[in-house]
């Protein structure tokens, strides 16, 4: 395997699929199978999931909810998604733990880098909920922070498109896809890969990133086997 320890970042919307409900059982099972396929190969995998399918803190400000309160609501949404994915994984026989940046002892232990590494070393998939535990930070930033804490080899950001484009490929037919790109090039071109805090944190700590289509069966395993899937962002 090309990578031995990885951080998989999924958006909350990815769990929604094409349905109006917050969670799509078929989509959950798809991601669970994808994770199992790499876990069976001995890869240590930690997962951070967004909460946008349930509640997005920034959007709540338009509904009269303060940014701080809204962000905490969003963090709790990530915990719901994490518990749902845990159930899907354990149904497939994958040992899984959910760790939270928020104090939610009845459903998840508190995150520490030592505890995450312990879980990974014991052969568990670690699902890391609650963002950073602080308002004003996205789950992209949380994903990079957790990846650095556990010394992950790479971050894999699953999306619904097959990489990074010069423009939105869903609205611009002339958008050009990049096979690979440097952090500085992406910043100069103004490409929207992650929020600026997360992206800069990756660059400054020499942590590579692959953006790929997580909806395509087998893509996660292909990346870890060294195939050129999606877009690699590097120094």
C-alpha positions as CSV (number, residue, x, y, z in Angstrom):
1,X,0.0,0.0,0.0
2,X,1.3,3.5,-0.9
3,X,-0.1,5.0,2.3
4,X,-0.3,3.4,5.7
5,X,-2.2,5.9,7.8
6,X,-4.8,8.3,6.3
7,X,-7.4,10.8,7.2
8,X,-10.6,10.6,5.1
9,X,-12.7,13.8,5.0
10,X,-16.3,13.5,3.9
11,X,-18.9,16.2,3.7
12,X,-22.2,15.8,5.6
13,X,-24.0,16.3,2.3
14,X,-22.3,13.2,0.9
15,X,-24.3,11.1,3.4
16,X,-27.6,12.6,2.1
17,X,-27.2,11.3,-1.4
18,X,-30.0,12.4,-3.7
19,X,-32.7,12.1,-1.0
20,X,-34.5,14.8,0.9
21,X,-33.8,13.1,4.3
22,X,-30.6,13.9,6.1
23,X,-29.2,10.4,5.9
24,X,-29.4,8.0,3.0
25,X,-28.9,4.4,4.0
26,X,-27.5,3.4,0.6
27,X,-24.9,6.2,0.8
28,X,-23.9,5.2,4.3
29,X,-23.5,1.6,3.3
30,X,-21.5,2.6,0.2
31,X,-19.0,4.6,2.4
32,X,-18.9,1.8,4.9
33,X,-17.9,-0.7,2.2
34,X,-15.3,1.7,0.8
35,X,-13.7,2.1,4.3
36,X,-13.8,-1.7,5.0
37,X,-12.0,-2.4,1.7
38,X,-8.9,-0.4,2.9
39,X,-9.2,-1.4,6.5
40,X,-9.0,-5.0,5.4
41,X,-5.6,-4.2,3.8
42,X,-4.2,-3.0,7.1
43,X,-4.4,0.7,6.5
44,X,-5.0,2.8,9.6
45,X,-7.9,5.1,8.8
46,X,-9.4,8.1,10.7
47,X,-12.5,9.8,9.4
48,X,-13.9,13.3,9.8
49,X,-17.4,14.0,8.6
50,X,-19.1,17.4,8.2
51,X,-22.6,18.1,9.4
52,X,-24.1,20.2,6.5
53,X,-26.8,17.6,5.7
54,X,-28.3,18.4,9.2
55,X,-27.2,21.9,10.1
56,X,-24.6,24.4,8.9
57,X,-23.6,26.9,11.4
58,X,-22.9,29.8,9.0
59,X,-26.3,29.3,7.3
60,X,-28.0,29.6,10.7
61,X,-27.1,33.3,11.0
62,X,-29.7,34.0,8.3
63,X,-32.3,32.3,10.6
64,X,-31.5,34.5,13.6
65,X,-29.1,32.1,15.2
66,X,-25.8,33.5,16.5
67,X,-22.6,32.2,14.7
68,X,-21.3,30.7,17.9
69,X,-24.5,28.9,18.7
70,X,-24.9,27.8,15.1
71,X,-21.4,26.4,15.0
72,X,-22.0,24.3,18.1
73,X,-25.2,23.0,16.5
74,X,-23.2,22.1,13.5
75,X,-20.6,20.2,15.7
76,X,-23.5,18.2,17.2
77,X,-24.6,17.4,13.6
78,X,-21.2,15.9,12.9
79,X,-21.7,13.6,15.9
80,X,-25.0,12.3,14.5
81,X,-23.3,11.6,11.2
82,X,-20.4,9.9,12.9
83,X,-22.7,7.6,14.9
84,X,-24.6,6.7,11.8
85,X,-21.4,5.7,9.9
86,X,-20.2,3.8,12.9
87,X,-23.4,1.7,12.9
88,X,-22.9,1.1,9.1
89,X,-19.3,0.0,9.6
90,X,-20.0,-2.2,12.6
91,X,-22.8,-3.9,10.7
92,X,-20.1,-5.0,8.2
93,X,-17.9,-6.3,11.0
94,X,-15.5,-3.3,11.2
95,X,-14.4,-2.4,14.7
96,X,-15.0,1.3,15.1
97,X,-14.8,4.0,17.7
98,X,-16.3,7.5,17.7
99,X,-14.3,10.2,19.5
100,X,-15.6,13.7,20.0
101,X,-14.1,17.1,20.5
102,X,-17.2,17.9,22.5
103,X,-17.9,16.3,25.9
104,X,-20.5,13.7,25.0
105,X,-19.4,10.8,27.2
106,X,-22.6,8.8,26.8
107,X,-22.0,8.3,23.1
108,X,-18.4,9.1,22.4
109,X,-15.1,9.5,24.2
110,X,-13.1,12.7,24.3
111,X,-10.6,13.1,21.4
112,X,-6.9,13.2,22.3
113,X,-4.2,12.4,19.8
114,X,-3.0,9.6,22.1
115,X,-6.5,8.0,22.2
116,X,-6.9,8.2,18.4
117,X,-3.5,6.6,17.8
118,X,-4.3,3.9,20.3
119,X,-7.5,3.1,18.5
120,X,-5.8,3.0,15.2
121,X,-3.0,0.8,16.6
122,X,-5.6,-1.6,17.9
123,X,-7.1,-2.0,14.4
124,X,-10.1,0.2,14.9
125,X,-11.4,2.8,12.4
126,X,-11.5,6.1,14.3
127,X,-14.4,8.5,13.5
128,X,-13.6,11.9,14.8
129,X,-16.6,14.1,15.6
130,X,-17.3,17.6,16.9
131,X,-15.0,19.5,14.6
132,X,-12.2,21.3,16.5
133,X,-14.6,21.8,19.4
134,X,-14.5,25.5,18.8
135,X,-16.7,27.8,16.8
136,X,-15.5,29.7,13.7
137,X,-13.6,26.6,12.4
138,X,-14.8,24.3,9.7
139,X,-14.6,20.6,9.6
140,X,-12.0,20.9,6.9
141,X,-9.8,22.7,9.5
142,X,-10.7,19.9,12.0
143,X,-9.7,17.3,9.4
144,X,-6.2,18.8,8.8
145,X,-5.7,19.3,12.6
146,X,-6.5,15.7,13.3
147,X,-4.4,14.4,10.4
148,X,-1.4,16.3,11.8
149,X,-2.0,15.1,15.3
150,X,-1.9,11.5,14.3
151,X,0.9,11.9,11.7
152,X,-1.2,10.8,8.8
153,X,0.5,10.2,5.5
154,X,-2.1,12.1,3.5
155,X,-5.6,13.6,3.6
156,X,-8.2,12.2,1.3
157,X,-11.0,14.6,0.6
158,X,-14.0,12.9,-0.8
159,X,-16.3,14.9,-3.1
160,X,-18.9,14.3,-5.8
161,X,-16.5,15.3,-8.6
162,X,-13.4,13.6,-9.7
163,X,-10.8,16.2,-8.7
164,X,-10.0,19.9,-8.7
165,X,-11.1,21.9,-11.7
166,X,-10.3,25.4,-12.9
167,X,-14.0,26.2,-12.4
168,X,-17.1,24.4,-11.2
169,X,-17.4,21.4,-13.7
170,X,-21.1,21.1,-12.9
171,X,-21.8,24.6,-14.3
172,X,-18.9,25.2,-16.7
173,X,-18.3,22.7,-19.5
174,X,-15.0,24.3,-20.2
175,X,-13.6,23.7,-16.8
176,X,-10.2,22.0,-16.8
177,X,-9.3,19.2,-14.4
178,X,-5.8,19.1,-12.7
179,X,-4.1,15.8,-12.2
180,X,-1.8,17.4,-9.7
181,X,-1.1,20.9,-8.5
182,X,1.0,22.6,-5.9
183,X,-0.5,24.4,-2.9
184,X,0.9,27.7,-4.0
185,X,-0.5,27.3,-7.6
186,X,-3.9,26.5,-6.2
187,X,-3.8,29.6,-4.0
188,X,-2.7,31.8,-6.9
189,X,-5.5,30.5,-9.1
190,X,-8.0,31.0,-6.3
191,X,-9.2,27.4,-6.5
192,X,-11.7,26.4,-3.9
193,X,-10.3,23.2,-2.4
194,X,-10.6,23.8,1.3
195,X,-11.1,26.8,3.5
196,X,-8.0,29.0,3.6
197,X,-7.1,28.0,7.2
198,X,-7.1,24.3,6.5
199,X,-5.3,24.6,3.1
200,X,-2.6,26.8,4.6
201,X,-2.2,24.4,7.5
202,X,-1.7,21.5,5.0
203,X,0.9,23.5,3.0
204,X,2.9,24.7,6.0
205,X,3.1,21.2,7.5
206,X,4.0,19.5,4.2
207,X,0.8,17.4,4.3
208,X,-0.4,16.2,0.9
209,X,-4.0,16.1,-0.1
210,X,-6.0,14.2,-2.7
211,X,-9.4,15.4,-3.8
212,X,-11.4,12.6,-5.4
213,X,-14.9,11.3,-6.3
214,X,-15.9,9.4,-3.2
215,X,-19.1,8.2,-4.8
216,X,-17.2,5.9,-7.3
217,X,-17.0,2.4,-6.0
218,X,-13.4,1.3,-5.4
219,X,-11.8,4.8,-5.6
220,X,-10.6,4.9,-2.0
221,X,-8.7,1.6,-2.4
222,X,-7.3,2.6,-5.8
223,X,-5.7,5.7,-4.3
224,X,-4.1,3.8,-1.5
225,X,-2.7,1.3,-4.0
226,X,-1.0,4.1,-5.8
227,X,-3.3,4.7,-8.8
228,X,-3.7,8.3,-10.0
229,X,-7.3,9.0,-8.9
230,X,-8.5,12.6,-8.5
231,X,-6.2,15.5,-8.0
232,X,-3.0,15.4,-5.8
233,X,-2.1,18.7,-4.1
234,X,1.5,18.9,-2.9
235,X,4.3,21.3,-2.3
